[in-house]
């Protein structure tokens, strides 16, 4: 080898590509091109491009443009991620600089496309929101747009997202008709859809229709939606955190429902064509949603009831009949008696195998409700409670309150012939967890074949007490 020739440039292309891949950074691979002319375009056939601005860099946009230009002759790029720092150029990015990146993706990317962006340049409401036109990307399999600030995503009507299976849109604004056209007409293979934005305040712009033969999961958080229509024969998972005024849901394979919003009315939110059995139901504060289903593998209840009497009466009426469930998880935050409320729920748990209870802070005030509240009059007797399937109970409390002790005492008297384990967890060091004497007293309430354990949270870990 001549003295003027370096050893690295003499290596075969396959080995040089392996070296560049080992850098684990597209930007670093591009910079390595400065070492030799032969290296300059070797990095363009890399499986994917990952361009991330780790700190404020005024030249980063130029770096992205140059990197994509260097790949312009590549037949395909197996994935593209462009991540800008939230501090970029004072925290904003011009919309016109982003548009060419999406055009490049529509022509070259055959894998996932991820584009998290900081806020656009200064805008003053939806009329002046920064519009990001999204062309059809036939080869993109996963599209993730997470846009901070006043961005409006506007899918272009021409073309199809042939390969797209996963779509996430998080932005400030989107037009209802454009969303409907995108999901129903342009994404024939879409399986997973996540939406979080506000609908533009336009005439007839508040009705959303999601009709898809391929959709399997939907996470819906759309503000100002009047009607949500879902016709999805393969949909299994539905999560709603911002509920529309009305909903019509046809999903015969629906298996998981999370309704994390207080806006639910069975007269306006209709599950017209769904099964009566679910893997998971999390109705939030909407106890009446449980009436839609007969059987649930796991039922998660987040119950908050203020000290108002009629609110407690509504709780009693809506929870008179729980769906049959194998696992019942309850997060309890109310201002009523713990024991009568929990015994009321346990009366509907004949088929339940595991019960998980989290007693949150509001309840620690005791009985702050009125003396005439039904929770004071409700029976504490357990003679009519049969827990024939119950195997395990876990109670997590912020303190060792007297009412938690009373609940455990009543639980020990229930008819639970196959109960094997009771776990008590305490989240706070002050007030302290029960003393060893109290722990032994609790253990003595149960037959010797039932394991009773106590844990305390210490340095983010559960530590078993003696």
C-alpha positions, -999 to +999 in steps of 0.1 A: +000+000+000+013+035-009+024+058+019-003+084+009-032+059+011-050+054+044-059+019+056-096+027+063-104+038+027-092+005+014-118-015+033-148-029+014-181-010+014-199-036+036-173-032+064-174+006+062-212+005+065-209-017+095-185+008+111-210+037+104-239+017+118-218+012+150-218+050+155-256+047+163-261+083+151-270+094+116-255+128+123-222+113+134-222+090+103-227+120+081-199+139+097-176+109+092-179+117+054-155+145+060-127+119+064-127+109+028-146+115-005-153+078-007-170+080+027-192+110+018-222+090+005-216+057+021-240+064+050-270+072+027-281+035+024-283+031+062-314+013+074-329+045+090-322+081+097-323+094+133-317+132+135-320+145+171-311+179+184-299+174+219-294+210+228-301+244+213-285+245+178-294+273+154-279+253+125-298+221+132-324+228+105-297+232+080-282+199+092-315+181+086-319+196+051-283+186+042-288+150+055-320+145+035-305+160+004-276+135+007-302+107+007-321+120-023-307+094-046-314+065-022-342+043-034-356+039+002-349+049+038-361+024+064-374+049+089-370+085+097-370+104+130-364+141+132-365+153+168-360+190+176-352+203+211-380+223+227-354+251+231-346+252+194-343+288+182-361+301+212-385+272+212-401+276+177-397+263+142-411+277+109-437+255+092-421+261+058-389+243+070-408+212+080-429+207+048-399+195+026-391+169+053-426+154+049-423+155+011-390+136+013-407+110+036-435+106+011-410+097-016-383+077+003-394+064+037-406+027+039-407+023+077-417+044+107-418+082+105-416+102+138-418+139+139-419+155+174-417+193+170-416+224+193-442+251+189-443+270+155-435+306+151-458+331+168-495+326+161-527+341+176-554+315+174-568+288+151-571+313+122-534+319+122-523+284+133-492+270+116-505+246+089-485+214+084-496+197+051-491+160+053-488+143+019-497+107+014-467+085+024-472+052+007-443+034+023-446+047+059-457+020+083-460+041+115-466+078+115-462+098+147-468+135+147-464+151+182-465+188+177-463+213+206-481+246+204-505+260+178-500+235+149-528+225+126-523+191+108-539+191+074-537+158+055-536+163+017-565+146+000-546+130-029-530+096-025-531+067+000-511+056+031-509+021+017-486+006+044-497+026+074-507+005+104-501+029+133-511+066+133-506+091+162-516+127+158-511+151+187-515+188+178-536+218+186-561+218+157-575+196+130-605+197+106-632+171+112-638+163+076-601+160+068-597+136+097-627+115+086-614+113+050-579+103+062-590+075+084-619+062+063-605+066+028-567+070+028-555+044+054-568+009+042-545-010+066-547+012+097-547-009+129-538+015+158-551+051+160-543+078+186-559+112+184-554+143+207-563+177+194-591+203+192-615+205+162-616+237+142-646+258+150-662+256+116-698+249+105-706+212+105-671+205+117-679+186+149-691+152+137-664+125+133-669+092+115-644+064+119-652+036+096-624+010+092-623-027+084-588-030+098-588-008+130-580-027+162-574+001+188-585+037+192-574+063+217-597+093+214-591+127+230-607+152+207-621+185+221-653+200+207-666+168+190-704+167+189-708+132+174-684+102+172-695+074+149-674+042+150-680+013+127-650-010+131-657-048+129-621-056+142-619-029+170-608-045+203-595-016+224-613+018+229-600+045+252-619+078+255-605+106+276-624+135+260-659+123+253-681+137+225-716+149+232-729+118+214-714+085+203-726+056+182-703+026+185-705-006+164-676-029+173-687-065+177-651-076+188-647-049+214-628-063+244-613-033+263-631-001+272-615+028+291-639+058+295-618+083+315-643+111+312-673+121+333-694+128+302-713+096+298-750+092+293-764+058+281-790+077+261-765+096+241-734+073+241-747+041+226-728+008+223-752-005+196-733-035+183-709-048+209-706-080+229-716-083+265-682-096+277-649-077+280-613-083+290-611-049+307-636-022+317-625+011+332-655+033+334-640+061+355-668+079+374-694+065+351-708+036+371-738+033+348-715+022+320-711-011+338-747-019+329-737-023+292-718-055+300-725-088+318-690-102+323-655-085+326-622-102+333-608-071+350-630-042+363-613-010+373-633+015+393-621+050+402-647+062+426-650+098+439-681+108+458-684+142+475-703+145+508-736+153+490-763+128+499-778+123+465-743+115+451-740+086+475-775+074+466-766+075+429-735+054+437-757+028+455-782+027+426-756+025+399-735-002+416-763-025+427-754-050+400-717-053+390-708-073+360-692-106+369-655-100+371-624-121+379-604-091+391-618-060+408-596-029+413-610+000+432-594+034+437-616+051+464-616+088+471-648+100+488-660+116+520-683+089+533-679+057+554-654+033+540-669+001+554-705+004+543-695+015+508-670-014+504-694-040+518-720-027+493-696-034+465-684-068+478-720-080+478-717-081+440-684-100+439-695-136+441-674-145+411-644-123+419-610-139+425-589-109+434-598-076+449-574-046+449-584-015+469-565+018+470-578+041+497-569+077+487-564+108+509-599+124+509-614+095+528-590+099+558-613+127+571-636+100+584-674+107+581-675+144+571-709+139+554-742+148+570-756+127+598-786+118+576-764+103+549-773+068+539-737+057+544-743+060+582-774+040+581-762+012+558-758-022+574-723-033+584-735-069+586-717-094+563-740-124+567-753-118+531-719-115+515-706-147+498-672-145+483-669-181+471-643-174+444-622-149+463-585-159+466-566-127+473-572-092+487-548-063+486-555-030+503-532+000+498-537+029+522-520+062+529-523+056+566-533+029+591-567+045+598-593+030+621-617+025+592-592+004+572-588-018+603-626-021+606-629-030+569-603-058+573-621-070+604-654-072+585-637-089+556-624-116+579-660-125+588-672-129+552-679-163+537-647-167+516-639-204+518-609-204+494-593-171+504-555-176+505-538-142+509-544-108+524-519-080+517-519-046+535-497-018+519-490+016+535-477+044+513-467+070+538-442+069+567-462+094+587-486+084+603-466+052+607-479+018+596-495-004+622-473-016+651-463-052+653-489-057+680-517-044+657-503-065+628-505-096+649-541-087+659-551-084+623-535-118+615-554-134+643-587-124+627-581-149+599-577-186+599-540-198+601-541-211+565-545-175+552-513-156+546-515-120+559-486-097+549-478-060+555-457-038+533-445-002+536-433+020+508-396+030+513-375+047+487-400+037+459-399+001+469-424-021+488-406-035+519-421-065+537-426-059+575-421-086+600 
